[in-house]
Amino acid sequence: MTLTLEWACGFEQFGAISDLAQIAQPWTAELSNPSFMSISTTTGVRSLQGSGVTPKALNLGNFVSSGIIWTVPNIGTRYLGMGWFLPSLPAGEGNIFHFTATPPTTLGGVPADGVRITVDNTGTVRIRQNSTNAVLVTSSAYAVSANTQYWCSVSCNPNSGWVTFALNGTVICTATLGINFPLQYISFSSAGVTSTGQNIVVDDLVSYTTDGADTAATLVPPRSVWTSLPNAVGDQTQWSRIGSGVANWASVNSQDYQTANYNTTSQSGTFDYYNITDLPGSPTTIDGVVVTACARKEDSGTRDLKLHARVNGVDDVSTPFVLTTGAAFWYLSATFPLAPGGGAWTATDVNLCQLGLESV
C-alpha cells in the first residue's frame, strides 16, 4: 500500500490558542471549550523545533470536554500518528479518540454514530460502538501506563470496517466495526473529568490517507516535525516591506501574525520567496513539506493567494486560497508530498527549498 502524506504539524508553530482555531487548510480545526485549554511547554513529548523556536506542545487540559475536532474528507483509511504523553490515568473510563460522522456535542460524551477509544484507571483500552455503547474489543490490563511518553498510531476505515490503536509500533487493540458510516470527524480529548484529573499532551501530529490496499495492521511510524523559518531572501522580492524588518524575510520569520512588521502587495502576479533554515542532520525519509502562511486581505475587490515550494528554480504551486476582507488573520497551508519536478524529497531538496507567496 501507499501512504500519502496529508498533514504534518508541530504544535510549536502556533503562538496562541486563537491561532490554532484559524487553520483553514487542509483540515478545518475547531476548539471545544477553549477556556479549558492552553499551549504549554513540556519535556514529556518527543519533538524537534527550529532554531530559536520555543518548545511547545498542545496540552488538552483536564476537562472532559477538552479537545480538537478535525473535519476531514471521507477518503478510505485515515491514519494518525502523534507524540502522546499521559501524565496520569483517569479516575474511571474516559474517551480519548472519536471517529464519527457528525461532530460530538461534547468530547467526553457518547456521539450517536461511529466509534470511540477509551482508557480507564487500570490502563485498559477499549473500542466502543457509539450507537449501542457496546465494547467491540478490550485490551490487556495496563496496556497504557501513567507518566509515560508514547508514539500513538490510530487508524480507522469506516467503509471496510476497522479501527486500530497502537503504541510505539505495537497494536494495543483492533476491532472490526460491523458498521459503516461516512467518517467526517476525528477528535481526541482528555479522559480526565476534573481540574485535577489526568490530561493528554500531544505534539508532532501527522496524518495520512491511502491510495492502495491497506490493512488494520498498517501503522504510522514515529515521525518528528521540523519547523523551518525564513532566514534569507529568495529569488523574488516583489512584495513591499512594512515596518522595521531589514529585509522581506525578516518581516515574516516569526510564527505568529504581526501587525507592525509584514509584507504586502496590491498587485496581482507578484511573488515573494524566502530561503529557510536547514534540517537538523540528514534524515533518510522525508514525507513531505507543508508550507504555511499567515495572511489577510486588506483591500476591496478580489484577491487570492497561492503558496509555492521552489527548488533550483522549479516550483510546485498550491491551488488558490480565496481571501476575504476583514480583520482576521488566517493560517493557510499547502502540503507538497513530492519535491518540485517530481520524486521524493531529500534533505538536500529541503535545505535548498524556498517558500513562496503569489498574489493572484
Secondary structure, DSSP 8 states (H G I E B T S, - for coil): --EEEEEEE-GGG-SSHHHHTTB-SSSEEEEESGGG-EEE--SSS-----TT----EEE--SSTT-EEEEE----S-EEEEEEEEE-S--SS-EEEEEEESS--SSTTS--SSSEEEEE-TT--EEEEETTTTEEEEE--TTSS-TTEEEEEEEEEETTTTEEEEEETTEEEEEEE--------EEEEE----STTS---EEEEEEEEEESS---TT------------EEEEEEEE-SEEESS-SSTGGGS-SSS--SSSEEE--STTEEEEEEE---SS--S----EEEEEEE-B-SSS--EEEEEEEETTEEEE---EE--BSS--EEEEEEESS-TTSS---HHHHHH-EEEEEE-
